[in-house]
């Protein structure tokens, strides 16, 4: 019907990027990128318009400041420290309060599944299959660990040291496990919340 046609048209008009503002390159099963929120959002007046990523998982960590996260017709407000996870194909947009700090990690889906051992995949499945938001009021040590791990991951991305890819994957595992533990904490505090799946 008409609704399906309009949805298809809308989806076709939503840009698809590897990184916001950059044309989607050929699929790279090893694609990894980390940058500060400031690096890209400042170029766009702190507003990232609706877009999607094909075969790429994205994690946005707001250390300090505020992010308005738009997904479909929903709005989530993240006051730092907080995280939003975005599986591939999810249409999203951001509006950051100027001078918001944090990191954006973009990783190929295949790298996520390869980096996570078989027995751990089910632990991380909820965050990889649907968008989630996390706040850290009950567990500030989780946000401290994430900030440290993301900072180290960012440094690794700039260094030309042996084992850089391995280090990146190890930090990725630390980040995913920390978020999984946060999800458990949030489910214990409020079983209906289930980690704020959005």
Secondary structure, 3 states (H helix, E strand, C coil): CHHHHHHHHHHHHCEEECCCCCECCCCCCCCEEEEEHHHHHHHHCCEEEEEECCCEEEEEEEEECEEEEEECCEEEEEECCEEEEECCCCCEEEEECCCCEEEEEEEEHHHHHHHCCHHHHHHHHHHHHCCEEEECCCCHHHHHHHHHHHHHHHHHHHCCCCCHHHHHHHHHHHHHHHHHHHHHHHHHHCCCCCCCEC
